[in-house]
Each structure stands twice: as C-alpha cells, then as structure tokens.
Amino acid sequence: VQLVESGGGLVQAGGSLRLSCAASGSTFSINTMGWYRQAAGKQRELVAAITSGGGSTNYADSVKGRFTISRDNAKNTMYLQMNSLKPEDTAVYFCHALSRTYMNYWGKGTLVTVSS
C-alpha cells in the first residue's frame, strides 16, 4: 500500500485547509485509516481516525469541533477538513493506514503552517 498526502500549505489563523490522502496498491487490505501530525520537537500524535466503512471516527481533543475526517473508498482517498486553524496546528501531517493483517503504512507527510 502506498499513501500520498496533498493539500498542505500556509494559511492564516482562522483559515481552512483540506488534506487528501490517496492510497494505491493493495487498497483492499486497508482497514482503519487516520491522520497523525508531528510538530517540530514533538512526538507524532493522532489527530483523527476513521474505520473502514466510515461509520466510526475519533478525534484528538485539541481538534474536536474543528476538524472532520472522511474517506471515499471508491476513490481510495481519505480527507481531513481543517477549519478554524490555530498556530498550534502547525505540523507535518501524515496519512496512516492499518491493514486487516495489522500492517502499518505511512505517507511521507504534508506540511501545514498556520500563521498568527
């Protein structure tokens, strides 16, 4: 499975961005997907996750009410709609996929910078 993120960039505080993660390869094996982020000097943290059918999602407390995760299995793509962005949301955002056999796959990341 290969994962490629897109949609990062520079935005002012209060603005919005939409990240995309395109999956290719053995996409039939993908189960849960999620977005993680890593700010400079900090550990990677889970931002949001979504089950295979999209019926269940969970979010980090810091993004609840501002971010929305979704996936389109027909397009093998996952999204993260980020609204009301804050400077503390600045990080590299990574796409993650967990296969049904518990293999972990990661994208290379996309940088989101929120200016104050």
Phi and psi restraints in degrees (range 20) as a CNS / XPLOR table:
assign (resid 1 and name C) (resid 2 and name N)
       (resid 2 and name CA) (resid 2 and name C) 1.0 -116.6 20.0 2
assign (resid 2 and name N) (resid 2 and name CA)
       (resid 2 and name C) (resid 3 and name N) 1.0 139.0 20.0 2
assign (resid 2 and name C) (resid 3 and name N)
       (resid 3 and name CA) (resid 3 and name C) 1.0 -123.9 20.0 2
assign (resid 3 and name N) (resid 3 and name CA)
       (resid 3 and name C) (resid 4 and name N) 1.0 131.8 20.0 2
assign (resid 3 and name C) (resid 4 and name N)
       (resid 4 and name CA) (resid 4 and name C) 1.0 -130.2 20.0 2
assign (resid 4 and name N) (resid 4 and name CA)
       (resid 4 and name C) (resid 5 and name N) 1.0 119.6 20.0 2
assign (resid 4 and name C) (resid 5 and name N)
       (resid 5 and name CA) (resid 5 and name C) 1.0 -90.3 20.0 2
assign (resid 5 and name N) (resid 5 and name CA)
       (resid 5 and name C) (resid 6 and name N) 1.0 154.1 20.0 2
assign (resid 5 and name C) (resid 6 and name N)
       (resid 6 and name CA) (resid 6 and name C) 1.0 -154.1 20.0 2
assign (resid 6 and name N) (resid 6 and name CA)
       (resid 6 and name C) (resid 7 and name N) 1.0 164.9 20.0 2
assign (resid 6 and name C) (resid 7 and name N)
       (resid 7 and name CA) (resid 7 and name C) 1.0 105.1 20.0 2
assign (resid 7 and name N) (resid 7 and name CA)
       (resid 7 and name C) (resid 8 and name N) 1.0 -5.4 20.0 2
assign (resid 7 and name C) (resid 8 and name N)
       (resid 8 and name CA) (resid 8 and name C) 1.0 -70.8 20.0 2
assign (resid 8 and name N) (resid 8 and name CA)
       (resid 8 and name C) (resid 9 and name N) 1.0 170.6 20.0 2
assign (resid 8 and name C) (resid 9 and name N)
       (resid 9 and name CA) (resid 9 and name C) 1.0 163.1 20.0 2
assign (resid 9 and name N) (resid 9 and name CA)
       (resid 9 and name C) (resid 10 and name N) 1.0 -166.8 20.0 2
assign (resid 9 and name C) (resid 10 and name N)
       (resid 10 and name CA) (resid 10 and name C) 1.0 -102.1 20.0 2
assign (resid 10 and name N) (resid 10 and name CA)
       (resid 10 and name C) (resid 11 and name N) 1.0 130.6 20.0 2
assign (resid 10 and name C) (resid 11 and name N)
       (resid 11 and name CA) (resid 11 and name C) 1.0 -143.0 20.0 2
assign (resid 11 and name N) (resid 11 and name CA)
       (resid 11 and name C) (resid 12 and name N) 1.0 150.9 20.0 2
assign (resid 11 and name C) (resid 12 and name N)
       (resid 12 and name CA) (resid 12 and name C) 1.0 -79.5 20.0 2
assign (resid 12 and name N) (resid 12 and name CA)
       (resid 12 and name C) (resid 13 and name N) 1.0 154.3 20.0 2
assign (resid 12 and name C) (resid 13 and name N)
       (resid 13 and name CA) (resid 13 and name C) 1.0 -54.9 20.0 2
assign (resid 13 and name N) (resid 13 and name CA)
       (resid 13 and name C) (resid 14 and name N) 1.0 137.3 20.0 2
assign (resid 13 and name C) (resid 14 and name N)
       (resid 14 and name CA) (resid 14 and name C) 1.0 92.1 20.0 2
assign (resid 14 and name N) (resid 14 and name CA)
       (resid 14 and name C) (resid 15 and name N) 1.0 -11.2 20.0 2
assign (resid 14 and name C) (resid 15 and name N)
       (resid 15 and name CA) (resid 15 and name C) 1.0 -83.8 20.0 2
assign (resid 15 and name N) (resid 15 and name CA)
       (resid 15 and name C) (resid 16 and name N) 1.0 -175.0 20.0 2
assign (resid 15 and name C) (resid 16 and name N)
       (resid 16 and name CA) (resid 16 and name C) 1.0 -131.6 20.0 2
assign (resid 16 and name N) (resid 16 and name CA)
       (resid 16 and name C) (resid 17 and name N) 1.0 152.5 20.0 2
assign (resid 16 and name C) (resid 17 and name N)
       (resid 17 and name CA) (resid 17 and name C) 1.0 -143.7 20.0 2
assign (resid 17 and name N) (resid 17 and name CA)
       (resid 17 and name C) (resid 18 and name N) 1.0 153.6 20.0 2
assign (resid 17 and name C) (resid 18 and name N)
       (resid 18 and name CA) (resid 18 and name C) 1.0 -124.0 20.0 2
assign (resid 18 and name N) (resid 18 and name CA)
       (resid 18 and name C) (resid 19 and name N) 1.0 118.1 20.0 2
assign (resid 18 and name C) (resid 19 and name N)
       (resid 19 and name CA) (resid 19 and name C) 1.0 -92.6 20.0 2
assign (resid 19 and name N) (resid 19 and name CA)
       (resid 19 and name C) (resid 20 and name N) 1.0 147.3 20.0 2
assign (resid 19 and name C) (resid 20 and name N)
       (resid 20 and name CA) (resid 20 and name C) 1.0 -125.9 20.0 2
assign (resid 20 and name N) (resid 20 and name CA)
       (resid 20 and name C) (resid 21 and name N) 1.0 149.3 20.0 2
assign (resid 20 and name C) (resid 21 and name N)
       (resid 21 and name CA) (resid 21 and name C) 1.0 -132.6 20.0 2
assign (resid 21 and name N) (resid 21 and name CA)
       (resid 21 and name C) (resid 22 and name N) 1.0 112.2 20.0 2
assign (resid 21 and name C) (resid 22 and name N)
       (resid 22 and name CA) (resid 22 and name C) 1.0 -96.1 20.0 2
assign (resid 22 and name N) (resid 22 and name CA)
       (resid 22 and name C) (resid 23 and name N) 1.0 126.4 20.0 2
assign (resid 22 and name C) (resid 23 and name N)
       (resid 23 and name CA) (resid 23 and name C) 1.0 -103.5 20.0 2
assign (resid 23 and name N) (resid 23 and name CA)
       (resid 23 and name C) (resid 24 and name N) 1.0 144.3 20.0 2
assign (resid 23 and name C) (resid 24 and name N)
       (resid 24 and name CA) (resid 24 and name C) 1.0 -142.6 20.0 2
assign (resid 24 and name N) (resid 24 and name CA)
       (resid 24 and name C) (resid 25 and name N) 1.0 169.8 20.0 2
assign (resid 24 and name C) (resid 25 and name N)
       (resid 25 and name CA) (resid 25 and name C) 1.0 91.3 20.0 2
assign (resid 25 and name N) (resid 25 and name CA)
       (resid 25 and name C) (resid 26 and name N) 1.0 -136.7 20.0 2
assign (resid 25 and name C) (resid 26 and name N)
       (resid 26 and name CA) (resid 26 and name C) 1.0 -81.3 20.0 2
assign (resid 26 and name N) (resid 26 and name CA)
       (resid 26 and name C) (resid 27 and name N) 1.0 61.8 20.0 2
assign (resid 26 and name C) (resid 27 and name N)
       (resid 27 and name CA) (resid 27 and name C) 1.0 -66.2 20.0 2
assign (resid 27 and name N) (resid 27 and name CA)
       (resid 27 and name C) (resid 28 and name N) 1.0 -20.3 20.0 2
assign (resid 27 and name C) (resid 28 and name N)
       (resid 28 and name CA) (resid 28 and name C) 1.0 -64.1 20.0 2
assign (resid 28 and name N) (resid 28 and name CA)
       (resid 28 and name C) (resid 29 and name N) 1.0 -19.8 20.0 2
assign (resid 28 and name C) (resid 29 and name N)
       (resid 29 and name CA) (resid 29 and name C) 1.0 -86.8 20.0 2
assign (resid 29 and name N) (resid 29 and name CA)
       (resid 29 and name C) (resid 30 and name N) 1.0 -8.6 20.0 2
assign (resid 29 and name C) (resid 30 and name N)
       (resid 30 and name CA) (resid 30 and name C) 1.0 -73.3 20.0 2
assign (resid 30 and name N) (resid 30 and name CA)
       (resid 30 and name C) (resid 31 and name N) 1.0 134.9 20.0 2
assign (resid 30 and name C) (resid 31 and name N)
       (resid 31 and name CA) (resid 31 and name C) 1.0 -110.4 20.0 2
assign (resid 31 and name N) (resid 31 and name CA)
       (resid 31 and name C) (resid 32 and name N) 1.0 -102.9 20.0 2
assign (resid 31 and name C) (resid 32 and name N)
       (resid 32 and name CA) (resid 32 and name C) 1.0 -75.5 20.0 2
assign (resid 32 and name N) (resid 32 and name CA)
       (resid 32 and name C) (resid 33 and name N) 1.0 143.6 20.0 2
assign (resid 32 and name C) (resid 33 and name N)
       (resid 33 and name CA) (resid 33 and name C) 1.0 -126.5 20.0 2
assign (resid 33 and name N) (resid 33 and name CA)
       (resid 33 and name C) (resid 34 and name N) 1.0 159.5 20.0 2
assign (resid 33 and name C) (resid 34 and name N)
       (resid 34 and name CA) (resid 34 and name C) 1.0 -161.5 20.0 2
assign (resid 34 and name N) (resid 34 and name CA)
       (resid 34 and name C) (resid 35 and name N) 1.0 169.0 20.0 2
assign (resid 34 and name C) (resid 35 and name N)
       (resid 35 and name CA) (resid 35 and name C) 1.0 -114.3 20.0 2
assign (resid 35 and name N) (resid 35 and name CA)
       (resid 35 and name C) (resid 36 and name N) 1.0 133.2 20.0 2
assign (resid 35 and name C) (resid 36 and name N)
       (resid 36 and name CA) (resid 36 and name C) 1.0 -119.9 20.0 2
assign (resid 36 and name N) (resid 36 and name CA)
       (resid 36 and name C) (resid 37 and name N) 1.0 162.3 20.0 2
assign (resid 36 and name C) (resid 37 and name N)
       (resid 37 and name CA) (resid 37 and name C) 1.0 -142.0 20.0 2
assign (resid 37 and name N) (resid 37 and name CA)
       (resid 37 and name C) (resid 38 and name N) 1.0 154.1 20.0 2
assign (resid 37 and name C) (resid 38 and name N)
       (resid 38 and name CA) (resid 38 and name C) 1.0 -138.3 20.0 2
assign (resid 38 and name N) (resid 38 and name CA)
       (resid 38 and name C) (resid 39 and name N) 1.0 114.1 20.0 2
assign (resid 38 and name C) (resid 39 and name N)
       (resid 39 and name CA) (resid 39 and name C) 1.0 -86.3 20.0 2
assign (resid 39 and name N) (resid 39 and name CA)
       (resid 39 and name C) (resid 40 and name N) 1.0 160.2 20.0 2
assign (resid 39 and name C) (resid 40 and name N)
       (resid 40 and name CA) (resid 40 and name C) 1.0 -57.6 20.0 2
assign (resid 40 and name N) (resid 40 and name CA)
       (resid 40 and name C) (resid 41 and name N) 1.0 127.4 20.0 2
assign (resid 40 and name C) (resid 41 and name N)
       (resid 41 and name CA) (resid 41 and name C) 1.0 77.4 20.0 2
assign (resid 41 and name N) (resid 41 and name CA)
       (resid 41 and name C) (resid 42 and name N) 1.0 6.7 20.0 2
assign (resid 41 and name C) (resid 42 and name N)
       (resid 42 and name CA) (resid 42 and name C) 1.0 -122.1 20.0 2
assign (resid 42 and name N) (resid 42 and name CA)
       (resid 42 and name C) (resid 43 and name N) 1.0 165.5 20.0 2
assign (resid 42 and name C) (resid 43 and name N)
       (resid 43 and name CA) (resid 43 and name C) 1.0 -78.8 20.0 2
assign (resid 43 and name N) (resid 43 and name CA)
       (resid 43 and name C) (resid 44 and name N) 1.0 155.6 20.0 2
assign (resid 43 and name C) (resid 44 and name N)
       (resid 44 and name CA) (resid 44 and name C) 1.0 -67.3 20.0 2
assign (resid 44 and name N) (resid 44 and name CA)
       (resid 44 and name C) (resid 45 and name N) 1.0 138.4 20.0 2
assign (resid 44 and name C) (resid 45 and name N)
       (resid 45 and name CA) (resid 45 and name C) 1.0 -132.7 20.0 2
assign (resid 45 and name N) (resid 45 and name CA)
       (resid 45 and name C) (resid 46 and name N) 1.0 150.7 20.0 2
assign (resid 45 and name C) (resid 46 and name N)
       (resid 46 and name CA) (resid 46 and name C) 1.0 -73.4 20.0 2
assign (resid 46 and name N) (resid 46 and name CA)
       (resid 46 and name C) (resid 47 and name N) 1.0 131.8 20.0 2
assign (resid 46 and name C) (resid 47 and name N)
       (resid 47 and name CA) (resid 47 and name C) 1.0 -98.9 20.0 2
assign (resid 47 and name N) (resid 47 and name CA)
       (resid 47 and name C) (resid 48 and name N) 1.0 -50.6 20.0 2
assign (resid 47 and name C) (resid 48 and name N)
       (resid 48 and name CA) (resid 48 and name C) 1.0 -160.6 20.0 2
assign (resid 48 and name N) (resid 48 and name CA)
       (resid 48 and name C) (resid 49 and name N) 1.0 152.7 20.0 2
assign (resid 48 and name C) (resid 49 and name N)
       (resid 49 and name CA) (resid 49 and name C) 1.0 -140.3 20.0 2
assign (resid 49 and name N) (resid 49 and name CA)
       (resid 49 and name C) (resid 50 and name N) 1.0 157.3 20.0 2
assign (resid 49 and name C) (resid 50 and name N)
       (resid 50 and name CA) (resid 50 and name C) 1.0 -145.9 20.0 2
assign (resid 50 and name N) (resid 50 and name CA)
       (resid 50 and name C) (resid 51 and name N) 1.0 139.0 20.0 2
assign (resid 50 and name C) (resid 51 and name N)
       (resid 51 and name CA) (resid 51 and name C) 1.0 -75.7 20.0 2
assign (resid 51 and name N) (resid 51 and name CA)
       (resid 51 and name C) (resid 52 and name N) 1.0 172.8 20.0 2
assign (resid 51 and name C) (resid 52 and name N)
       (resid 52 and name CA) (resid 52 and name C) 1.0 -59.4 20.0 2
assign (resid 52 and name N) (resid 52 and name CA)
       (resid 52 and name C) (resid 53 and name N) 1.0 -39.9 20.0 2
assign (resid 52 and name C) (resid 53 and name N)
       (resid 53 and name CA) (resid 53 and name C) 1.0 -89.8 20.0 2
assign (resid 53 and name N) (resid 53 and name CA)
       (resid 53 and name C) (resid 54 and name N) 1.0 -3.1 20.0 2
assign (resid 53 and name C) (resid 54 and name N)
       (resid 54 and name CA) (resid 54 and name C) 1.0 81.3 20.0 2
assign (resid 54 and name N) (resid 54 and name CA)
       (resid 54 and name C) (resid 55 and name N) 1.0 6.5 20.0 2
assign (resid 54 and name C) (resid 55 and name N)
       (resid 55 and name CA) (resid 55 and name C) 1.0 -78.8 20.0 2
assign (resid 55 and name N) (resid 55 and name CA)
       (resid 55 and name C) (resid 56 and name N) 1.0 -16.6 20.0 2
assign (resid 55 and name C) (resid 56 and name N)
       (resid 56 and name CA) (resid 56 and name C) 1.0 -135.8 20.0 2
assign (resid 56 and name N) (resid 56 and name CA)
       (resid 56 and name C) (resid 57 and name N) 1.0 134.8 20.0 2
assign (resid 56 and name C) (resid 57 and name N)
       (resid 57 and name CA) (resid 57 and name C) 1.0 -133.6 20.0 2
assign (resid 57 and name N) (resid 57 and name CA)
       (resid 57 and name C) (resid 58 and name N) 1.0 156.8 20.0 2
assign (resid 57 and name C) (resid 58 and name N)
       (resid 58 and name CA) (resid 58 and name C) 1.0 -144.9 20.0 2
assign (resid 58 and name N) (resid 58 and name CA)
       (resid 58 and name C) (resid 59 and name N) 1.0 152.6 20.0 2
assign (resid 58 and name C) (resid 59 and name N)
       (resid 59 and name CA) (resid 59 and name C) 1.0 -133.3 20.0 2
assign (resid 59 and name N) (resid 59 and name CA)
       (resid 59 and name C) (resid 60 and name N) 1.0 150.9 20.0 2
assign (resid 59 and name C) (resid 60 and name N)
       (resid 60 and name CA) (resid 60 and name C) 1.0 -66.0 20.0 2
assign (resid 60 and name N) (resid 60 and name CA)
       (resid 60 and name C) (resid 61 and name N) 1.0 145.8 20.0 2
assign (resid 60 and name C) (resid 61 and name N)
       (resid 61 and name CA) (resid 61 and name C) 1.0 -56.3 20.0 2
assign (resid 61 and name N) (resid 61 and name CA)
       (resid 61 and name C) (resid 62 and name N) 1.0 -34.0 20.0 2
assign (resid 61 and name C) (resid 62 and name N)
       (resid 62 and name CA) (resid 62 and name C) 1.0 -68.3 20.0 2
assign (resid 62 and name N) (resid 62 and name CA)
       (resid 62 and name C) (resid 63 and name N) 1.0 -16.2 20.0 2
assign (resid 62 and name C) (resid 63 and name N)
       (resid 63 and name CA) (resid 63 and name C) 1.0 -118.5 20.0 2
assign (resid 63 and name N) (resid 63 and name CA)
       (resid 63 and name C) (resid 64 and name N) 1.0 -3.7 20.0 2
assign (resid 63 and name C) (resid 64 and name N)
       (resid 64 and name CA) (resid 64 and name C) 1.0 -57.6 20.0 2
assign (resid 64 and name N) (resid 64 and name CA)
       (resid 64 and name C) (resid 65 and name N) 1.0 134.7 20.0 2
assign (resid 64 and name C) (resid 65 and name N)
       (resid 65 and name CA) (resid 65 and name C) 1.0 85.0 20.0 2
assign (resid 65 and name N) (resid 65 and name CA)
       (resid 65 and name C) (resid 66 and name N) 1.0 -10.3 20.0 2
assign (resid 65 and name C) (resid 66 and name N)
       (resid 66 and name CA) (resid 66 and name C) 1.0 -116.2 20.0 2
assign (resid 66 and name N) (resid 66 and name CA)
       (resid 66 and name C) (resid 67 and name N) 1.0 -35.2 20.0 2
assign (resid 66 and name C) (resid 67 and name N)
       (resid 67 and name CA) (resid 67 and name C) 1.0 -108.7 20.0 2
assign (resid 67 and name N) (resid 67 and name CA)
       (resid 67 and name C) (resid 68 and name N) 1.0 147.9 20.0 2
assign (resid 67 and name C) (resid 68 and name N)
       (resid 68 and name CA) (resid 68 and name C) 1.0 -134.2 20.0 2
assign (resid 68 and name N) (resid 68 and name CA)
       (resid 68 and name C) (resid 69 and name N) 1.0 125.3 20.0 2
assign (resid 68 and name C) (resid 69 and name N)
       (resid 69 and name CA) (resid 69 and name C) 1.0 -99.4 20.0 2
assign (resid 69 and name N) (resid 69 and name CA)
       (resid 69 and name C) (resid 70 and name N) 1.0 143.3 20.0 2
assign (resid 69 and name C) (resid 70 and name N)
       (resid 70 and name CA) (resid 70 and name C) 1.0 -152.8 20.0 2
assign (resid 70 and name N) (resid 70 and name CA)
       (resid 70 and name C) (resid 71 and name N) 1.0 166.6 20.0 2
assign (resid 70 and name C) (resid 71 and name N)
       (resid 71 and name CA) (resid 71 and name C) 1.0 -147.2 20.0 2
assign (resid 71 and name N) (resid 71 and name CA)
       (resid 71 and name C) (resid 72 and name N) 1.0 147.9 20.0 2
assign (resid 71 and name C) (resid 72 and name N)
       (resid 72 and name CA) (resid 72 and name C) 1.0 -119.7 20.0 2
assign (resid 72 and name N) (resid 72 and name CA)
       (resid 72 and name C) (resid 73 and name N) 1.0 98.2 20.0 2
assign (resid 72 and name C) (resid 73 and name N)
       (resid 73 and name CA) (resid 73 and name C) 1.0 -66.3 20.0 2
assign (resid 73 and name N) (resid 73 and name CA)
       (resid 73 and name C) (resid 74 and name N) 1.0 -28.1 20.0 2
assign (resid 73 and name C) (resid 74 and name N)
       (resid 74 and name CA) (resid 74 and name C) 1.0 -65.5 20.0 2
assign (resid 74 and name N) (resid 74 and name CA)
       (resid 74 and name C) (resid 75 and name N) 1.0 -29.6 20.0 2
assign (resid 74 and name C) (resid 75 and name N)
       (resid 75 and name CA) (resid 75 and name C) 1.0 -102.2 20.0 2
assign (resid 75 and name N) (resid 75 and name CA)
       (resid 75 and name C) (resid 76 and name N) 1.0 0.4 20.0 2
assign (resid 75 and name C) (resid 76 and name N)
       (resid 76 and name CA) (resid 76 and name C) 1.0 52.8 20.0 2
assign (resid 76 and name N) (resid 76 and name CA)
       (resid 76 and name C) (resid 77 and name N) 1.0 44.2 20.0 2
assign (resid 76 and name C) (resid 77 and name N)
       (resid 77 and name CA) (resid 77 and name C) 1.0 -134.7 20.0 2
assign (resid 77 and name N) (resid 77 and name CA)
       (resid 77 and name C) (resid 78 and name N) 1.0 140.5 20.0 2
assign (resid 77 and name C) (resid 78 and name N)
       (resid 78 and name CA) (resid 78 and name C) 1.0 -116.8 20.0 2
assign (resid 78 and name N) (resid 78 and name CA)
       (resid 78 and name C) (resid 79 and name N) 1.0 150.6 20.0 2
assign (resid 78 and name C) (resid 79 and name N)
       (resid 79 and name CA) (resid 79 and name C) 1.0 -129.3 20.0 2
assign (resid 79 and name N) (resid 79 and name CA)
       (resid 79 and name C) (resid 80 and name N) 1.0 157.1 20.0 2
assign (resid 79 and name C) (resid 80 and name N)
       (resid 80 and name CA) (resid 80 and name C) 1.0 -136.7 20.0 2
assign (resid 80 and name N) (resid 80 and name CA)
       (resid 80 and name C) (resid 81 and name N) 1.0 107.5 20.0 2
assign (resid 80 and name C) (resid 81 and name N)
       (resid 81 and name CA) (resid 81 and name C) 1.0 -87.5 20.0 2
assign (resid 81 and name N) (resid 81 and name CA)
       (resid 81 and name C) (resid 82 and name N) 1.0 121.4 20.0 2
assign (resid 81 and name C) (resid 82 and name N)
       (resid 82 and name CA) (resid 82 and name C) 1.0 -117.1 20.0 2
assign (resid 82 and name N) (resid 82 and name CA)
       (resid 82 and name C) (resid 83 and name N) 1.0 116.1 20.0 2
assign (resid 82 and name C) (resid 83 and name N)
       (resid 83 and name CA) (resid 83 and name C) 1.0 -115.8 20.0 2
assign (resid 83 and name N) (resid 83 and name CA)
       (resid 83 and name C) (resid 84 and name N) 1.0 164.1 20.0 2
assign (resid 83 and name C) (resid 84 and name N)
       (resid 84 and name CA) (resid 84 and name C) 1.0 49.3 20.0 2
assign (resid 84 and name N) (resid 84 and name CA)
       (resid 84 and name C) (resid 85 and name N) 1.0 47.7 20.0 2
assign (resid 84 and name C) (resid 85 and name N)
       (resid 85 and name CA) (resid 85 and name C) 1.0 -64.2 20.0 2
assign (resid 85 and name N) (resid 85 and name CA)
       (resid 85 and name C) (resid 86 and name N) 1.0 145.8 20.0 2
assign (resid 85 and name C) (resid 86 and name N)
       (resid 86 and name CA) (resid 86 and name C) 1.0 -120.2 20.0 2
assign (resid 86 and name N) (resid 86 and name CA)
       (resid 86 and name C) (resid 87 and name N) 1.0 156.1 20.0 2
assign (resid 86 and name C) (resid 87 and name N)
       (resid 87 and name CA) (resid 87 and name C) 1.0 -55.0 20.0 2
assign (resid 87 and name N) (resid 87 and name CA)
       (resid 87 and name C) (resid 88 and name N) 1.0 -32.3 20.0 2
assign (resid 87 and name C) (resid 88 and name N)
       (resid 88 and name CA) (resid 88 and name C) 1.0 -72.2 20.0 2
assign (resid 88 and name N) (resid 88 and name CA)
       (resid 88 and name C) (resid 89 and name N) 1.0 -6.6 20.0 2
assign (resid 88 and name C) (resid 89 and name N)
       (resid 89 and name CA) (resid 89 and name C) 1.0 -82.8 20.0 2
assign (resid 89 and name N) (resid 89 and name CA)
       (resid 89 and name C) (resid 90 and name N) 1.0 -6.4 20.0 2
assign (resid 89 and name C) (resid 90 and name N)
       (resid 90 and name CA) (resid 90 and name C) 1.0 -61.4 20.0 2
assign (resid 90 and name N) (resid 90 and name CA)
       (resid 90 and name C) (resid 91 and name N) 1.0 124.2 20.0 2
assign (resid 90 and name C) (resid 91 and name N)
       (resid 91 and name CA) (resid 91 and name C) 1.0 -178.0 20.0 2
assign (resid 91 and name N) (resid 91 and name CA)
       (resid 91 and name C) (resid 92 and name N) 1.0 171.1 20.0 2
assign (resid 91 and name C) (resid 92 and name N)
       (resid 92 and name CA) (resid 92 and name C) 1.0 -89.1 20.0 2
assign (resid 92 and name N) (resid 92 and name CA)
       (resid 92 and name C) (resid 93 and name N) 1.0 127.5 20.0 2
assign (resid 92 and name C) (resid 93 and name N)
       (resid 93 and name CA) (resid 93 and name C) 1.0 -102.4 20.0 2
assign (resid 93 and name N) (resid 93 and name CA)
       (resid 93 and name C) (resid 94 and name N) 1.0 128.9 20.0 2
assign (resid 93 and name C) (resid 94 and name N)
       (resid 94 and name CA) (resid 94 and name C) 1.0 -115.0 20.0 2
assign (resid 94 and name N) (resid 94 and name CA)
       (resid 94 and name C) (resid 95 and name N) 1.0 140.7 20.0 2
assign (resid 94 and name C) (resid 95 and name N)
       (resid 95 and name CA) (resid 95 and name C) 1.0 -90.3 20.0 2
assign (resid 95 and name N) (resid 95 and name CA)
       (resid 95 and name C) (resid 96 and name N) 1.0 138.8 20.0 2
assign (resid 95 and name C) (resid 96 and name N)
       (resid 96 and name CA) (resid 96 and name C) 1.0 -131.4 20.0 2
assign (resid 96 and name N) (resid 96 and name CA)
       (resid 96 and name C) (resid 97 and name N) 1.0 143.0 20.0 2
assign (resid 96 and name C) (resid 97 and name N)
       (resid 97 and name CA) (resid 97 and name C) 1.0 -133.7 20.0 2
assign (resid 97 and name N) (resid 97 and name CA)
       (resid 97 and name C) (resid 98 and name N) 1.0 138.2 20.0 2
assign (resid 97 and name C) (resid 98 and name N)
       (resid 98 and name CA) (resid 98 and name C) 1.0 -113.5 20.0 2
assign (resid 98 and name N) (resid 98 and name CA)
       (resid 98 and name C) (resid 99 and name N) 1.0 124.7 20.0 2
assign (resid 98 and name C) (resid 99 and name N)
       (resid 99 and name CA) (resid 99 and name C) 1.0 -82.2 20.0 2
assign (resid 99 and name N) (resid 99 and name CA)
       (resid 99 and name C) (resid 100 and name N) 1.0 170.5 20.0 2
assign (resid 99 and name C) (resid 100 and name N)
       (resid 100 and name CA) (resid 100 and name C) 1.0 -69.1 20.0 2
assign (resid 100 and name N) (resid 100 and name CA)
       (resid 100 and name C) (resid 101 and name N) 1.0 -14.8 20.0 2
assign (resid 100 and name C) (resid 101 and name N)
       (resid 101 and name CA) (resid 101 and name C) 1.0 -105.0 20.0 2
assign (resid 101 and name N) (resid 101 and name CA)
       (resid 101 and name C) (resid 102 and name N) 1.0 18.5 20.0 2
assign (resid 101 and name C) (resid 102 and name N)
       (resid 102 and name CA) (resid 102 and name C) 1.0 67.9 20.0 2
assign (resid 102 and name N) (resid 102 and name CA)
       (resid 102 and name C) (resid 103 and name N) 1.0 28.0 20.0 2
assign (resid 102 and name C) (resid 103 and name N)
       (resid 103 and name CA) (resid 103 and name C) 1.0 -84.0 20.0 2
assign (resid 103 and name N) (resid 103 and name CA)
       (resid 103 and name C) (resid 104 and name N) 1.0 140.4 20.0 2
assign (resid 103 and name C) (resid 104 and name N)
       (resid 104 and name CA) (resid 104 and name C) 1.0 -102.9 20.0 2
assign (resid 104 and name N) (resid 104 and name CA)
       (resid 104 and name C) (resid 105 and name N) 1.0 134.7 20.0 2
assign (resid 104 and name C) (resid 105 and name N)
       (resid 105 and name CA) (resid 105 and name C) 1.0 -127.0 20.0 2
assign (resid 105 and name N) (resid 105 and name CA)
       (resid 105 and name C) (resid 106 and name N) 1.0 142.4 20.0 2
assign (resid 105 and name C) (resid 106 and name N)
       (resid 106 and name CA) (resid 106 and name C) 1.0 -131.3 20.0 2
assign (resid 106 and name N) (resid 106 and name CA)
       (resid 106 and name C) (resid 107 and name N) 1.0 145.2 20.0 2
assign (resid 106 and name C) (resid 107 and name N)
       (resid 107 and name CA) (resid 107 and name C) 1.0 -84.8 20.0 2
assign (resid 107 and name N) (resid 107 and name CA)
       (resid 107 and name C) (resid 108 and name N) 1.0 177.7 20.0 2
assign (resid 107 and name C) (resid 108 and name N)
       (resid 108 and name CA) (resid 108 and name C) 1.0 -86.1 20.0 2
assign (resid 108 and name N) (resid 108 and name CA)
       (resid 108 and name C) (resid 109 and name N) 1.0 -12.3 20.0 2
assign (resid 108 and name C) (resid 109 and name N)
       (resid 109 and name CA) (resid 109 and name C) 1.0 99.2 20.0 2
assign (resid 109 and name N) (resid 109 and name CA)
       (resid 109 and name C) (resid 110 and name N) 1.0 155.7 20.0 2
assign (resid 109 and name C) (resid 110 and name N)
       (resid 110 and name CA) (resid 110 and name C) 1.0 -136.7 20.0 2
assign (resid 110 and name N) (resid 110 and name CA)
       (resid 110 and name C) (resid 111 and name N) 1.0 135.9 20.0 2
assign (resid 110 and name C) (resid 111 and name N)
       (resid 111 and name CA) (resid 111 and name C) 1.0 -85.5 20.0 2
assign (resid 111 and name N) (resid 111 and name CA)
       (resid 111 and name C) (resid 112 and name N) 1.0 129.9 20.0 2
assign (resid 111 and name C) (resid 112 and name N)
       (resid 112 and name CA) (resid 112 and name C) 1.0 -115.8 20.0 2
assign (resid 112 and name N) (resid 112 and name CA)
       (resid 112 and name C) (resid 113 and name N) 1.0 123.9 20.0 2
assign (resid 112 and name C) (resid 113 and name N)
       (resid 113 and name CA) (resid 113 and name C) 1.0 -122.1 20.0 2
assign (resid 113 and name N) (resid 113 and name CA)
       (resid 113 and name C) (resid 114 and name N) 1.0 123.4 20.0 2
assign (resid 113 and name C) (resid 114 and name N)
       (resid 114 and name CA) (resid 114 and name C) 1.0 -112.8 20.0 2
assign (resid 114 and name N) (resid 114 and name CA)
       (resid 114 and name C) (resid 115 and name N) 1.0 117.5 20.0 2
assign (resid 114 and name C) (resid 115 and name N)
       (resid 115 and name CA) (resid 115 and name C) 1.0 -92.1 20.0 2
assign (resid 115 and name N) (resid 115 and name CA)
       (resid 115 and name C) (resid 116 and name N) 1.0 147.4 20.0 2
